[in-house]
Amino acid sequence: MIPPSQTKPFVAIACGGTGGHLFPGLAVAGKLKERGCDVALLISPKDVDQQAVKSASGMEIFTLPAVGLQNHNYFSFAGSFVKSLLAARKIFRRRRPVAVLAMGGFTSAPPTFVARVLGAKTFLHESNTVPGKANRYLARFVHEAFTGFPETSPRLKAPRVTHTGTPVRPEFCSLNTAERSSAAARLGLDAHRPTVLVMGGSQGASGLNAMVLSALPLLAGKDWQWLHLTGTKDLDHVTSAYAALGIRAVVKAFLAEMDLALGLATVAVSRAGASSLAEISALRLPALLVPFPAAADNHQFFNAQAYANSGAARLLEQREASPEKVAAILTELVEDGPARLKMGTALELWHAPNAAETIASLVLRRAAETAVRPMAGTGIVKPNNIRA
């Protein structure tokens, strides 16, 4: 636990539930720390959250007892929502924040509502083209919403909507020759071979795994190597499939060092979550995007479509993904250098390198616009101490 300062602005970021919410939140948190703020991360009990925040130094971490609404779990969802409200109130009564930033997901609403009651400025970041129902509802209760895609802005009914792009952690940058060699050694790969990275995310790995495995016999003669992130369930099955075909592959359930994996890859096969797309854009990595068909409001399809329409990626829907189509697209992306270069140029237009800095700056600027009376014993600073 990081002891709270009595002189620094305190900002809370609700960013739990998935890596797509948490990692952009971490990027903003880093910029707020650079600006002299105390930062708290409000996350869920999910393992992806608990593991990811281990790298978050110098920040307070609070786990809210929130669960997502799925499979008609209305009672457990409602109960966890109330418990999260009470937990957020306890956190914020100990020290009232000047601002709360919600990154989307089921941990966002309780701290946002409590912050509004206590008089703090509230913000929401929506990273996808199509906002989910929860974010569309929550947008009405925040002072300002930020968007990852420009076309998202009219779909949010916040008092103010600003397009910022989706924040990416600073470690996602191009690798030089020495860094590539080091990354390859750490991952068990050859720095000089074309590398195909397969990553299905925490929810959609199984369908992507099956799609890639179906195409492997058509690609077995290629002088490529594969880095395949399978999720826990399919690890042994996928490992055996590569071994049976004699294909050089490193197969892992998960990988914390995604910056190294993306930096080393020649081509990625990926779902189309907004955070993954932002990281792919930062590294100008050509990709075959296969949207997760069960994503809420089919938002991954619209994310991928926006990239494909601009020439920044290839889009293939899972239901249309025959082995022949997958093999043909990957062969083109890996072996056609000019096509990869053209795609990298298109990806550059999607990269928002200053997104985290912009959001941090706007959060502090808006927080300084309206005076908030301090609560006795909370240690909150007055707005004239906020450096926007």
Sine and cosine of phi, psi and omega as CSV:
sin_phi,cos_phi,sin_psi,cos_psi,sin_omega,cos_omega
0.00,0.00,0.78,-0.62,0.02,-1.00
-1.00,0.05,0.85,-0.53,0.00,-1.00
-0.89,0.46,0.74,-0.68,-0.03,-1.00
-0.92,0.38,0.62,-0.79,0.08,-1.00
-0.99,0.13,0.47,-0.88,0.05,-1.00
-0.99,-0.16,0.02,1.00,-0.07,-1.00
-0.84,-0.54,-0.20,0.98,-0.07,-1.00
-0.99,-0.17,0.54,-0.84,0.14,-0.99
-0.87,0.48,0.60,-0.80,-0.02,-1.00
-0.92,-0.38,0.85,-0.52,0.00,-1.00
-0.84,-0.54,0.74,-0.68,0.05,-1.00
-0.96,-0.30,0.66,-0.75,0.01,-1.00
-0.85,-0.53,0.90,-0.44,0.07,-1.00
-1.00,-0.01,0.95,-0.31,-0.18,-0.98
-0.63,-0.77,0.45,0.89,-0.07,-1.00
-1.00,-0.07,0.18,-0.98,0.11,-0.99
0.87,-0.49,-0.78,0.62,0.06,-1.00
-0.58,-0.82,0.29,-0.96,0.08,-1.00
-0.88,0.48,-0.49,0.87,0.01,-1.00
-0.91,0.41,-0.39,0.92,0.11,-0.99
-1.00,-0.04,-0.64,0.77,-0.16,-0.99
-0.96,0.27,-0.71,0.71,-0.11,-0.99
-0.92,0.39,-0.67,0.74,0.13,-0.99
-0.88,0.48,-0.58,0.81,0.05,-1.00
-0.89,0.46,-0.64,0.77,0.05,-1.00
-0.89,0.45,-0.60,0.80,0.02,-1.00
-0.89,0.45,-0.69,0.73,0.03,-1.00
-0.92,0.39,-0.65,0.76,0.00,-1.00
-0.84,0.54,-0.65,0.76,0.03,-1.00
-0.88,0.48,-0.65,0.76,0.02,-1.00
-0.93,0.36,-0.59,0.81,0.05,-1.00
-0.91,0.41,-0.63,0.78,0.06,-1.00
-0.88,0.47,-0.66,0.75,0.03,-1.00
-0.88,0.48,-0.47,0.88,0.00,-1.00
-1.00,0.01,0.18,0.98,0.12,-0.99
1.00,0.03,0.31,0.95,-0.01,-1.00
-1.00,-0.04,0.45,-0.89,0.31,-0.95
-1.00,0.05,0.70,-0.72,-0.08,-1.00
-0.79,-0.61,0.68,-0.73,0.13,-0.99
-0.88,-0.47,0.67,-0.75,0.09,-1.00
-0.97,-0.26,0.81,-0.59,0.04,-1.00
-0.96,-0.26,0.91,-0.41,-0.14,-0.99
-0.81,-0.58,0.09,-1.00,0.01,-1.00
-0.99,-0.11,0.14,-0.99,0.04,-1.00
-0.97,0.23,-0.07,1.00,-0.06,-1.00
-0.87,0.49,0.53,-0.85,-0.08,-1.00
-0.89,0.46,-0.57,0.82,-0.01,-1.00
-0.87,0.50,-0.60,0.80,0.04,-1.00
-0.94,0.34,-0.74,0.67,-0.09,-1.00
-0.89,0.46,-0.59,0.81,0.02,-1.00
-0.96,0.27,-0.67,0.74,-0.10,-1.00
-0.91,0.41,-0.59,0.80,-0.08,-1.00
-0.98,0.22,-0.07,1.00,0.06,-1.00
-0.89,0.45,-0.40,0.92,0.02,-1.00
-1.00,0.00,-0.03,1.00,-0.03,-1.00
-1.00,0.05,0.98,-0.18,-0.05,-1.00
-1.00,-0.09,0.55,-0.84,0.08,-1.00
0.96,0.27,0.37,0.93,0.00,-1.00
-0.76,-0.66,0.51,-0.86,0.14,-0.99
-0.98,0.19,0.63,-0.78,0.00,-1.00
-0.86,-0.51,0.81,-0.58,0.06,-1.00
-0.82,-0.57,0.74,-0.67,0.06,-1.00
-0.99,-0.16,0.87,-0.49,0.07,-1.00
-1.00,-0.01,0.62,-0.79,-0.05,-1.00
-0.98,0.19,0.72,0.69,-0.10,-0.99
-1.00,-0.01,0.55,-0.84,0.14,-0.99
-0.76,-0.65,0.49,-0.87,0.00,-1.00
-0.97,0.24,0.38,-0.92,0.05,-1.00
-1.00,0.07,0.94,-0.34,0.00,-1.00
-0.39,-0.92,0.47,-0.88,0.03,-1.00
0.81,0.59,0.59,0.81,0.07,-1.00
0.87,0.50,0.55,0.84,0.02,-1.00
-1.00,0.09,0.81,0.58,-0.15,-0.99
-0.89,0.46,-0.65,0.76,-0.07,-1.00
-0.94,0.35,-0.71,0.70,0.00,-1.00
-0.92,0.39,-0.58,0.81,0.04,-1.00
-0.90,0.44,-0.74,0.67,-0.02,-1.00
-0.89,0.45,-0.68,0.74,0.01,-1.00
-0.89,0.45,-0.67,0.74,-0.01,-1.00
-0.94,0.34,-0.49,0.87,0.03,-1.00
-0.91,0.42,-0.72,0.69,0.01,-1.00
-0.90,0.43,-0.69,0.73,0.02,-1.00
-0.89,0.46,-0.59,0.80,0.02,-1.00
-0.94,0.34,-0.59,0.80,0.11,-0.99
-0.85,0.52,-0.72,0.69,-0.02,-1.00
-0.91,0.41,-0.63,0.77,0.01,-1.00
-0.91,0.41,-0.67,0.74,0.02,-1.00
-0.91,0.42,-0.65,0.76,0.02,-1.00
-0.88,0.47,-0.66,0.75,0.01,-1.00
-0.89,0.45,-0.68,0.73,0.00,-1.00
-0.89,0.46,-0.72,0.70,-0.10,-0.99
-0.98,0.18,-0.37,0.93,0.11,-0.99
-0.96,0.27,-0.52,0.86,0.08,-1.00
-0.91,0.41,-0.62,0.78,0.07,-1.00
-0.41,-0.91,0.91,-0.41,-0.06,-1.00
-0.97,0.24,0.76,-0.65,0.03,-1.00
-0.97,0.22,0.43,-0.90,0.17,-0.99
-0.98,0.18,-0.38,0.93,-0.02,-1.00
-0.38,-0.93,0.49,-0.87,0.12,-0.99
-0.79,-0.61,0.78,-0.63,0.03,-1.00
-0.93,-0.37,0.86,-0.52,0.04,-1.00
-0.98,-0.18,0.79,-0.61,-0.04,-1.00
-0.99,-0.12,0.19,0.98,-0.03,-1.00
1.00,-0.09,0.23,-0.97,-0.02,-1.00
1.00,-0.06,0.11,-0.99,-0.17,-0.98
-0.97,0.23,-0.10,1.00,0.11,-0.99
-1.00,0.02,-0.07,1.00,-0.19,-0.98
-0.98,0.20,-0.68,0.74,-0.18,-0.98
-0.92,0.39,-0.76,0.65,-0.07,-1.00
-0.82,0.57,-0.78,0.63,0.01,-1.00
-0.91,0.41,-0.48,0.88,0.03,-1.00
-0.92,0.40,-0.72,0.70,0.00,-1.00
-0.90,0.43,-0.67,0.74,0.01,-1.00
-0.90,0.43,-0.66,0.75,0.00,-1.00
-0.88,0.47,-0.64,0.77,0.03,-1.00
-0.88,0.47,-0.69,0.73,0.00,-1.00
-0.88,0.47,-0.60,0.80,-0.04,-1.00
-0.99,0.11,-0.05,1.00,0.09,-1.00
1.00,-0.02,0.19,0.98,0.02,-1.00
-0.99,0.12,0.40,-0.92,0.13,-0.99
-0.95,0.30,0.62,-0.78,-0.04,-1.00
-0.81,-0.58,0.58,-0.81,-0.09,-1.00
-0.63,-0.77,0.41,-0.91,0.02,-1.00
-0.70,-0.72,0.68,-0.74,0.16,-0.99
-0.92,-0.40,0.81,-0.59,0.07,-1.00
-0.92,-0.38,0.91,-0.42,-0.13,-0.99
-1.00,-0.01,-0.30,0.95,-0.09,-1.00
-1.00,-0.08,0.30,-0.95,0.05,-1.00
-0.91,0.42,-0.66,0.75,-0.03,-1.00
-0.94,-0.35,0.93,-0.36,0.00,-1.00
-0.91,0.41,0.59,-0.81,0.11,-0.99
-0.95,0.33,0.23,-0.97,-0.03,-1.00
-0.86,0.51,-0.65,0.76,-0.03,-1.00
-0.89,0.46,-0.69,0.72,-0.01,-1.00
-0.95,0.32,-0.56,0.83,0.07,-1.00
-0.89,0.46,-0.61,0.79,0.03,-1.00
-0.95,0.31,-0.73,0.69,-0.08,-1.00
-0.91,0.41,-0.48,0.88,-0.03,-1.00
-0.84,0.54,-0.47,0.88,0.00,-1.00
-0.94,0.35,-0.28,0.96,-0.10,-0.99
-0.95,-0.32,0.04,1.00,0.02,-1.00
-0.97,-0.25,0.34,-0.94,0.02,-1.00
-0.98,0.21,-0.49,0.87,0.00,-1.00
-0.40,-0.92,0.60,-0.80,0.07,-1.00
-0.90,-0.43,0.59,-0.81,0.07,-1.00
-0.92,-0.40,0.54,-0.84,-0.05,-1.00
-0.80,-0.60,0.51,-0.86,0.06,-1.00
-1.00,0.08,-0.54,0.84,0.03,-1.00
-0.92,-0.40,0.64,-0.77,-0.01,-1.00
-0.89,0.46,-0.56,0.83,-0.04,-1.00
-0.95,0.31,-0.13,0.99,0.01,-1.00
-0.97,0.23,-0.47,0.88,-0.16,-0.99
-0.79,0.62,-0.75,0.66,-0.03,-1.00
-0.94,0.34,-0.14,0.99,-0.02,-1.00
-1.00,-0.02,-0.01,1.00,0.03,-1.00
-0.90,-0.44,0.73,-0.68,-0.08,-1.00
-0.98,-0.17,0.60,0.80,0.07,-1.00
-0.97,0.23,0.39,-0.92,0.03,-1.00
-0.85,0.52,-0.52,0.85,0.03,-1.00
-0.61,-0.79,0.72,-0.69,0.01,-1.00
-0.80,-0.60,0.78,-0.63,-0.03,-1.00
-0.80,-0.60,0.79,-0.62,0.06,-1.00
-0.99,0.14,0.86,-0.51,-0.05,-1.00
-0.86,-0.51,-0.31,0.95,-0.24,-0.97
1.00,0.07,0.10,-1.00,0.00,-1.00
-0.98,-0.18,0.80,-0.61,-0.03,-1.00
-0.89,0.45,0.59,-0.81,0.06,-1.00
-0.80,-0.61,0.66,-0.75,0.02,-1.00
-0.89,0.45,0.56,-0.83,-0.14,-0.99
-0.89,0.45,-0.35,0.94,-0.02,-1.00
-0.95,0.32,-0.19,0.98,0.03,-1.00
-1.00,0.09,1.00,0.05,-0.01,-1.00
-0.58,-0.82,0.31,-0.95,-0.05,-1.00
-0.89,0.46,0.59,-0.81,0.00,-1.00
-0.99,-0.10,0.68,-0.73,0.13,-0.99
-0.99,0.16,-0.01,-1.00,-0.11,-0.99
-0.87,0.50,-0.70,0.72,-0.01,-1.00
-0.92,0.40,-0.65,0.76,0.01,-1.00
-0.92,0.39,-0.59,0.80,0.05,-1.00
-0.89,0.46,-0.69,0.72,0.01,-1.00
-0.89,0.46,-0.67,0.74,0.02,-1.00
-0.91,0.42,-0.69,0.72,0.01,-1.00
-0.89,0.45,-0.68,0.73,0.01,-1.00
-0.88,0.47,-0.68,0.74,0.01,-1.00
-0.89,0.46,-0.66,0.75,-0.01,-1.00
-0.92,0.39,-0.53,0.85,-0.04,-1.00
-1.00,-0.08,-0.05,1.00,0.01,-1.00
0.98,0.22,0.53,0.85,-0.06,-1.00
-0.85,-0.52,0.17,-0.99,0.04,-1.00
-0.99,-0.15,0.86,-0.50,-0.07,-1.00
-0.91,0.42,-0.28,0.96,-0.10,-1.00
-0.98,-0.21,-0.03,1.00,0.00,-1.00
-0.99,-0.16,0.55,-0.83,0.16,-0.99
-0.86,0.52,0.69,-0.72,-0.08,-1.00
-0.85,-0.53,0.81,-0.58,0.08,-1.00
-0.97,-0.23,0.87,-0.49,0.02,-1.00
-0.99,-0.15,0.80,-0.60,0.05,-1.00
-0.91,-0.41,0.84,-0.54,-0.03,-1.00
-0.62,-0.79,0.89,-0.46,-0.07,-1.00
-0.98,-0.19,-0.07,1.00,-0.02,-1.00
0.98,0.20,0.02,-1.00,-0.09,-1.00
-0.97,0.26,-0.41,0.91,-0.07,-1.00
-0.97,-0.24,-0.61,0.79,-0.21,-0.98
-0.96,-0.30,0.43,0.90,-0.11,-0.99
-0.95,0.30,-0.65,0.76,-0.16,-0.99
-0.88,0.48,-0.72,0.69,0.02,-1.00
-0.89,0.46,-0.64,0.77,0.02,-1.00
-0.93,0.37,-0.64,0.77,0.04,-1.00
-0.85,0.53,-0.74,0.67,-0.02,-1.00
-0.89,0.46,-0.63,0.77,0.00,-1.00
-0.89,0.45,-0.72,0.69,-0.01,-1.00
-0.92,0.40,-0.68,0.73,-0.01,-1.00
-0.88,0.47,-0.57,0.82,0.00,-1.00
-0.91,0.42,-0.46,0.89,-0.03,-1.00
-1.00,-0.03,-0.23,0.97,-0.09,-1.00
-0.84,0.54,-0.67,0.75,0.00,-1.00
-0.85,0.52,-0.47,0.88,0.01,-1.00
-0.99,0.17,-0.22,0.98,-0.07,-1.00
-0.90,-0.44,0.06,1.00,-0.14,-0.99
-0.89,0.46,-0.44,0.90,-0.02,-1.00
-1.00,0.10,-0.04,1.00,-0.04,-1.00
-0.97,0.24,0.54,-0.84,0.05,-1.00
-1.00,0.05,0.80,0.60,0.00,-1.00
-0.95,-0.30,0.19,-0.98,0.22,-0.97
-0.77,-0.64,0.38,-0.93,-0.11,-0.99
-0.82,-0.58,0.64,-0.77,0.19,-0.98
-0.88,-0.48,0.95,-0.30,-0.17,-0.99
-0.89,-0.45,0.89,-0.47,0.03,-1.00
-0.98,-0.19,0.93,-0.36,-0.26,-0.97
-0.99,-0.14,-0.32,0.95,-0.30,-0.96
0.98,0.18,0.27,-0.96,-0.14,-0.99
-0.91,0.41,-0.67,0.74,-0.19,-0.98
-0.90,0.43,-0.60,0.80,-0.16,-0.99
-0.98,-0.21,0.13,0.99,-0.14,-0.99
-0.84,0.55,-0.80,0.60,-0.08,-1.00
-0.91,0.41,-0.67,0.74,-0.02,-1.00
-0.88,0.47,-0.72,0.70,-0.01,-1.00
-0.93,0.37,-0.67,0.75,0.04,-1.00
-0.84,0.54,-0.70,0.72,-0.01,-1.00
-0.91,0.42,-0.60,0.80,-0.03,-1.00
-0.90,0.44,-0.69,0.72,0.04,-1.00
-0.90,0.43,-0.68,0.73,-0.03,-1.00
-0.89,0.46,-0.65,0.76,-0.03,-1.00
-0.89,0.45,-0.51,0.86,-0.01,-1.00
-1.00,-0.09,-0.03,1.00,0.00,-1.00
0.92,0.38,0.51,0.86,-0.03,-1.00
-1.00,-0.08,0.74,-0.67,0.03,-1.00
-0.93,0.37,0.86,-0.50,-0.05,-1.00
-0.44,-0.90,0.60,-0.80,0.22,-0.98
-0.95,-0.30,0.87,-0.48,-0.08,-1.00
-0.89,-0.45,0.83,-0.56,-0.01,-1.00
-0.73,-0.69,0.47,-0.88,0.07,-1.00
-0.93,0.37,-0.76,0.64,0.02,-1.00
-0.61,-0.79,0.24,-0.97,0.03,-1.00
-0.56,-0.83,0.83,-0.56,0.02,-1.00
-0.97,0.23,-0.49,0.87,-0.12,-0.99
-1.00,0.00,0.86,0.51,-0.05,-1.00
-0.92,0.40,-0.44,0.90,0.05,-1.00
-0.89,0.45,-0.62,0.78,0.03,-1.00
-0.94,0.34,-0.67,0.75,-0.02,-1.00
-0.89,0.46,-0.73,0.68,-0.01,-1.00
-0.94,0.35,-0.59,0.81,0.00,-1.00
-0.93,0.37,-0.48,0.87,-0.03,-1.00
-1.00,0.04,-0.43,0.90,-0.13,-0.99
-0.92,0.39,0.53,-0.85,0.16,-0.99
-1.00,0.04,-0.64,0.77,-0.02,-1.00
-0.55,-0.83,0.55,-0.84,0.08,-1.00
-0.90,-0.43,0.58,-0.82,0.22,-0.97
-0.93,-0.37,0.89,-0.46,-0.23,-0.97
-0.57,-0.82,0.44,-0.90,0.30,-0.95
-0.92,0.40,-0.01,-1.00,-0.13,-0.99
-0.84,-0.54,0.65,0.76,0.16,-0.99
-0.92,0.39,0.54,-0.84,-0.14,-0.99
-0.89,0.45,-0.60,0.80,-0.01,-1.00
-0.93,0.37,-0.65,0.76,0.06,-1.00
-0.89,0.46,-0.65,0.76,0.02,-1.00
-0.90,0.44,-0.63,0.78,0.02,-1.00
-0.90,0.44,-0.63,0.77,0.01,-1.00
-0.94,0.34,-0.65,0.76,0.07,-1.00
-0.87,0.49,-0.66,0.76,0.01,-1.00
-0.91,0.43,-0.66,0.75,-0.02,-1.00
-0.86,0.50,-0.54,0.84,-0.04,-1.00
-0.98,-0.20,0.08,1.00,0.02,-1.00
0.80,0.60,0.69,0.73,-0.11,-0.99
-1.00,-0.08,0.91,-0.41,0.06,-1.00
-0.85,0.53,0.60,-0.80,-0.11,-0.99
-0.55,-0.84,0.53,-0.85,0.25,-0.97
-0.99,-0.14,0.91,-0.41,-0.05,-1.00
-0.99,-0.14,0.80,-0.60,0.02,-1.00
-0.83,-0.55,1.00,-0.06,-0.11,-0.99
-0.85,0.52,0.62,-0.78,0.07,-1.00
-0.93,0.38,0.92,-0.40,-0.15,-0.99
-0.92,0.39,-0.33,0.94,-0.01,-1.00
-0.99,-0.10,0.14,0.99,0.00,-1.00
-0.90,0.44,0.59,-0.81,-0.03,-1.00
-0.82,0.58,0.75,-0.66,0.03,-1.00
0.84,0.54,0.33,0.94,-0.01,-1.00
0.80,0.59,0.56,0.83,-0.14,-0.99
-0.91,0.42,-0.48,0.88,-0.01,-1.00
-0.92,0.40,-0.56,0.83,0.05,-1.00
-0.88,0.48,-0.71,0.71,-0.03,-1.00
-0.94,0.35,-0.55,0.83,0.13,-0.99
-0.87,0.50,-0.77,0.63,-0.04,-1.00
-0.90,0.43,-0.62,0.79,0.00,-1.00
-0.88,0.47,-0.65,0.76,0.02,-1.00
-0.88,0.48,-0.67,0.74,0.04,-1.00
-0.92,0.39,-0.72,0.70,-0.04,-1.00
-0.89,0.45,-0.64,0.77,-0.01,-1.00
-0.89,0.45,-0.46,0.89,0.00,-1.00
-1.00,-0.04,-0.01,1.00,-0.02,-1.00
0.99,0.13,0.21,0.98,-0.07,-1.00
-1.00,0.03,-0.14,0.99,-0.01,-1.00
-0.26,-0.97,0.22,-0.98,0.16,-0.99
-0.97,-0.23,0.67,-0.74,-0.03,-1.00
-0.94,-0.35,0.75,-0.66,0.08,-1.00
-0.63,-0.78,0.90,-0.44,0.04,-1.00
-0.96,0.30,0.59,-0.81,-0.11,-0.99
-0.85,0.52,-0.62,0.79,-0.04,-1.00
-0.93,0.36,-0.30,0.95,0.00,-1.00
-0.96,-0.27,0.13,0.99,-0.16,-0.99
-1.00,0.04,0.99,0.17,0.10,-0.99
-0.97,0.26,0.39,-0.92,0.05,-1.00
-0.83,0.56,-0.62,0.78,-0.02,-1.00
-0.91,0.42,-0.67,0.74,0.01,-1.00
-0.91,0.41,-0.70,0.72,0.00,-1.00
-0.88,0.48,-0.73,0.69,-0.02,-1.00
-0.89,0.46,-0.66,0.75,-0.03,-1.00
-0.91,0.41,-0.69,0.73,-0.01,-1.00
-0.92,0.40,-0.69,0.72,-0.01,-1.00
-0.91,0.41,-0.63,0.78,0.03,-1.00
-0.88,0.48,-0.69,0.73,0.03,-1.00
-0.88,0.47,-0.74,0.67,-0.08,-1.00
-0.92,0.39,-0.62,0.78,-0.04,-1.00
-0.97,0.23,-0.64,0.77,-0.19,-0.98
-0.98,-0.19,-0.18,0.98,0.00,-1.00
-0.98,-0.21,1.00,-0.06,-0.05,-1.00
-0.86,0.51,-0.73,0.68,0.02,-1.00
-0.86,0.50,-0.59,0.81,0.03,-1.00
-0.91,0.42,-0.65,0.76,0.04,-1.00
-0.91,0.42,-0.65,0.76,0.00,-1.00
-0.89,0.45,-0.67,0.74,0.02,-1.00
-0.90,0.45,-0.65,0.76,0.02,-1.00
-0.92,0.39,-0.63,0.78,0.04,-1.00
-0.88,0.47,-0.62,0.79,0.05,-1.00
-0.90,0.44,-0.65,0.76,0.04,-1.00
-0.92,0.39,-0.60,0.80,0.01,-1.00
-0.90,0.43,-0.53,0.85,0.00,-1.00
-0.85,0.52,-0.53,0.84,0.00,-1.00
-0.95,0.32,-0.36,0.93,0.01,-1.00
-1.00,0.01,-0.27,0.96,-0.06,-1.00
-0.97,0.23,0.78,-0.62,0.04,-1.00
-0.91,-0.41,0.99,0.14,-0.13,-0.99
-0.89,0.45,-0.38,0.93,-0.05,-1.00
-0.97,-0.24,0.27,0.96,-0.08,-1.00
-0.87,0.49,-0.73,0.68,-0.03,-1.00
-0.90,0.44,-0.68,0.73,0.02,-1.00
-0.90,0.44,-0.66,0.76,0.00,-1.00
-0.89,0.45,-0.71,0.70,-0.01,-1.00
-0.90,0.43,-0.71,0.70,0.01,-1.00
-0.86,0.52,-0.69,0.73,-0.01,-1.00
-0.90,0.44,-0.69,0.72,-0.02,-1.00
-0.93,0.37,-0.64,0.77,0.03,-1.00
-0.85,0.52,-0.74,0.68,-0.03,-1.00
-0.95,0.32,-0.56,0.83,0.03,-1.00
-0.91,0.42,-0.72,0.69,0.01,-1.00
-0.91,0.41,-0.61,0.79,0.01,-1.00
-0.89,0.45,-0.51,0.86,-0.01,-1.00
-0.99,0.16,-0.22,0.98,-0.08,-1.00
-0.96,0.28,-0.49,0.87,-0.06,-1.00
-0.83,-0.56,0.82,-0.58,0.03,-1.00
-0.92,0.38,0.67,-0.75,0.07,-1.00
-0.87,-0.50,0.82,-0.57,-0.02,-1.00
-0.93,0.37,0.74,-0.67,-0.02,-1.00
-0.95,0.31,0.57,-0.82,0.12,-0.99
-1.00,0.05,0.61,-0.79,-0.01,-1.00
-0.86,0.50,0.76,-0.65,0.08,-1.00
0.98,0.19,0.07,1.00,-0.03,-1.00
-1.00,-0.02,-0.36,0.93,-0.01,-1.00
0.97,0.24,0.25,0.97,-0.01,-1.00
-0.93,0.36,0.58,-0.81,0.01,-1.00
-1.00,-0.04,0.36,-0.93,0.07,-1.00
-0.99,0.17,0.44,-0.90,-0.08,-1.00
-0.83,0.56,-0.47,0.88,-0.02,-1.00
-0.95,0.32,-0.07,1.00,0.12,-0.99
-1.00,-0.09,-0.03,1.00,-0.04,-1.00
-1.00,0.05,0.83,-0.56,0.00,-1.00
-1.00,-0.10,0.98,-0.22,-0.04,-1.00
-0.99,0.16,0.00,0.00,0.00,0.00
